[in-house]
Amino acid sequence: MSESNYPPPADTQKHLFIHQQQPATASSSTTQPAAATAGTKDDSVPAGMTKLPNGVILDKDGKPCRLCTSAASWRALTKQAKSTPTTNPSTQTPATTTTTTPATYTDCPPDSEALGRSTWTFLHSLTASYPVQASSEQQSEMRTFLGIFSRLYPCWVCADDFRNWMAEPSGANEPRLKGRQEFGDWMCRAHNEVNRKLGKKEFDCRLWEERWRTGWKDGRCD
Ligand SMILES: Cc1cc2nc3c(=O)[nH]c(=O)nc-3n(C[C@H](O)[C@H](O)[C@H](O)COP(=O)(O)OP(=O)(O)OC[C@H]3O[C@@H](n4cnc5c(N)ncnc54)[C@H](O)[C@@H]3O)c2cc1C
C-alpha cells in the first residue's frame, strides 16, 4: 500500500506496504491532524491536516507505527517533525538543514526491516530444528504457535498479510508440518510471498536448508 489516509480505511489496512528504496520525501498523501505534526503547506491537503512522508504506516490507534515502517521513512518522519514549528515559531531553535548520511546505531528500537530480518532468522531456525518426522503433538503445537504468531507479530500490516496468506481459501498455503523438509519448504514459500510483494528477488527454496541449517556446500560457514 503506497498511500493511506488518516484514519486508515479498513480495506487498506489489509494491504501489504512497499518500502521506499530511496529515503522518503515529504510527498506522500498520508495525512493526520495538525495537532500531531502541524504546518506543512500543501494545497492538496485539507485545512488542519498535514502530509506524512511516503511509507509511514499508521498504527490502529492512528499514530505512526515504527515497527511497521522502514528506517528511511521513519527518519523522514522525525526530520519532518523536528523541522515543523508546533508552538510559537519565534521561540524555537531553527531546524538544522544539513543533509548528512544518518549514523546507523545498533541500539535503537527496530523498524519493520530489522524486525523482519530477526524474525525470519527465528522462523527459519524453527524449521531447521523441527523433527525430521514430527509427532501429531509436535505438529499441533507448531500449528498453534503459527496461529498465535500471525496474530501477535508486532508489525500489524505484516501480520494481517501473513495470516491472510495462510488462510487462502483453497488451503494451498496451510502450514505443512509433517516433518522438517516440508515445513522448511513451506516457510521458504511464505517468505517468498513477502519477497514478491516487496519486489525483492525470490529465494531458491531448494537451498533453504543450506542457508538455515547445514551451511553452504562451499564450506564458507564451517
Ligand atoms: C511474517 C513476516 C511478514 C512480513 N511482512 C512484511 C510486509 O508486509 N511488508 C514489509 O515491508 N515487510 C514485511 N516483513 C519484513 C520483510 O520480509 C523483510 O524482513 C525486511 O524487508 C528486511 O528484508 P531483507 O531484504 O533485509 O531480508 P529478509 O527478507 O528479512 O531475509 C533475511 C534473509 O533470509 C534469506 N531469505 C530470503 N528469502 C528467503 C526465503 N524465501 N526462504 C529462506 N530464506 C530466505 C536471505 O538470506 C535474506 O538475507 C515481514 C516479515 C515477516 C517475518
The ligand as an SDF file (V2000), in Angstrom:
LIG
                    3D

 53 58  0  0  0  0  0  0  0  0999 V2000
    5.9100  -12.8260    8.7350 C   0  0  0  0  0  0  0  0  0  0  0  0
    6.5340  -11.5790    8.1480 C   0  0  0  0  0  0  0  0  0  0  0  0
    5.7710  -10.7620    7.3400 C   0  0  0  0  0  0  0  0  0  0  0  0
    6.3260   -9.5890    6.8200 C   0  0  0  0  0  0  0  0  0  0  0  0
    5.5410   -8.7810    6.0650 N   0  0  0  0  0  0  0  0  0  0  0  0
    6.0340   -7.6140    5.6130 C   0  0  0  0  0  0  0  0  0  0  0  0
    5.2250   -6.6990    4.9060 C   0  0  0  0  0  0  0  0  0  0  0  0
    4.0280   -6.9460    4.7250 O   0  0  0  0  0  0  0  0  0  0  0  0
    5.7700   -5.5420    4.4650 N   0  0  0  0  0  0  0  0  0  0  0  0
    7.0760   -5.2490    4.6950 C   0  0  0  0  0  0  0  0  0  0  0  0
    7.5230   -4.1930    4.2900 O   0  0  0  0  0  0  0  0  0  0  0  0
    7.8850   -6.0900    5.3520 N   0  0  0  0  0  0  0  0  0  0  0  0
    7.3950   -7.2540    5.8240 C   0  0  0  0  0  0  0  0  0  0  0  0
    8.2190   -8.1200    6.5170 N   0  0  0  0  0  0  0  0  0  0  0  0
    9.6580   -7.8220    6.6140 C   0  0  0  0  0  0  0  0  0  0  0  0
   10.3820   -8.2650    5.3220 C   0  0  0  0  0  0  0  0  0  0  0  0
   10.0320   -9.5940    4.9630 O   0  0  0  0  0  0  0  0  0  0  0  0
   11.9170   -8.2420    5.4740 C   0  0  0  0  0  0  0  0  0  0  0  0
   12.2890   -8.9580    6.6280 O   0  0  0  0  0  0  0  0  0  0  0  0
   12.5120   -6.8520    5.5590 C   0  0  0  0  0  0  0  0  0  0  0  0
   12.0740   -6.0710    4.4700 O   0  0  0  0  0  0  0  0  0  0  0  0
   14.0490   -6.9200    5.5300 C   0  0  0  0  0  0  0  0  0  0  0  0
   14.4180   -7.5590    4.3130 O   0  0  0  0  0  0  0  0  0  0  0  0
   15.8570   -8.0490    3.9340 P   0  0  0  0  0  0  0  0  0  0  0  0
   15.9980   -7.7870    2.4590 O   0  0  0  0  0  0  0  0  0  0  0  0
   16.8710   -7.4880    4.8290 O   0  0  0  0  0  0  0  0  0  0  0  0
   15.8830   -9.6320    4.1250 O   0  0  0  0  0  0  0  0  0  0  0  0
   14.7910  -10.6130    4.6780 P   0  0  0  0  0  0  0  0  0  0  0  0
   13.6590  -10.7200    3.7220 O   0  0  0  0  0  0  0  0  0  0  0  0
   14.4700  -10.2680    6.0940 O   0  0  0  0  0  0  0  0  0  0  0  0
   15.5590  -12.0110    4.6390 O   0  0  0  0  0  0  0  0  0  0  0  0
   16.6350  -12.3130    5.5200 C   0  0  0  0  0  0  0  0  0  0  0  0
   17.4910  -13.3780    4.8680 C   0  0  0  0  0  0  0  0  0  0  0  0
   16.7000  -14.5220    4.6450 O   0  0  0  0  0  0  0  0  0  0  0  0
   17.1240  -15.2030    3.4610 C   0  0  0  0  0  0  0  0  0  0  0  0
   15.9320  -15.4080    2.6530 N   0  0  0  0  0  0  0  0  0  0  0  0
   15.2970  -14.5280    1.8320 C   0  0  0  0  0  0  0  0  0  0  0  0
   14.2090  -15.0720    1.3180 N   0  0  0  0  0  0  0  0  0  0  0  0
   14.1340  -16.3290    1.8140 C   0  0  0  0  0  0  0  0  0  0  0  0
   13.2350  -17.4020    1.6270 C   0  0  0  0  0  0  0  0  0  0  0  0
   12.1730  -17.3020    0.8340 N   0  0  0  0  0  0  0  0  0  0  0  0
   13.4660  -18.5540    2.2770 N   0  0  0  0  0  0  0  0  0  0  0  0
   14.5390  -18.6940    3.0740 C   0  0  0  0  0  0  0  0  0  0  0  0
   15.4330  -17.7370    3.2870 N   0  0  0  0  0  0  0  0  0  0  0  0
   15.2350  -16.5470    2.6550 C   0  0  0  0  0  0  0  0  0  0  0  0
   18.1600  -14.3390    2.7850 C   0  0  0  0  0  0  0  0  0  0  0  0
   19.4320  -14.9010    3.0670 O   0  0  0  0  0  0  0  0  0  0  0  0
   17.9930  -12.9900    3.4850 C   0  0  0  0  0  0  0  0  0  0  0  0
   19.1720  -12.2860    3.5540 O   0  0  0  0  0  0  0  0  0  0  0  0
    7.6760   -9.2730    7.0830 C   0  0  0  0  0  0  0  0  0  0  0  0
    8.4330  -10.1120    7.9110 C   0  0  0  0  0  0  0  0  0  0  0  0
    7.8650  -11.2350    8.4550 C   0  0  0  0  0  0  0  0  0  0  0  0
    8.6720  -12.1290    9.3790 C   0  0  0  0  0  0  0  0  0  0  0  0
  1  2  1  0
  2  3  1  0
  2 52  2  0
  3  4  2  0
  4  5  1  0
  4 50  1  0
  5  6  2  0
  6  7  1  0
  6 13  1  0
  7  8  2  0
  7  9  1  0
  9 10  1  0
 10 11  2  0
 10 12  1  0
 12 13  2  0
 13 14  1  0
 14 15  1  0
 14 50  1  0
 15 16  1  0
 16 17  1  0
 16 18  1  0
 18 19  1  0
 18 20  1  0
 20 21  1  0
 20 22  1  0
 22 23  1  0
 23 24  1  0
 24 25  2  0
 24 26  1  0
 24 27  1  0
 27 28  1  0
 28 29  2  0
 28 30  1  0
 28 31  1  0
 31 32  1  0
 32 33  1  0
 33 34  1  0
 33 48  1  0
 34 35  1  0
 35 36  1  0
 35 46  1  0
 36 37  1  0
 36 45  1  0
 37 38  2  0
 38 39  1  0
 39 40  1  0
 39 45  2  0
 40 41  1  0
 40 42  2  0
 42 43  1  0
 43 44  2  0
 44 45  1  0
 46 47  1  0
 46 48  1  0
 48 49  1  0
 50 51  2  0
 51 52  1  0
 52 53  1  0
M  END
$$$$
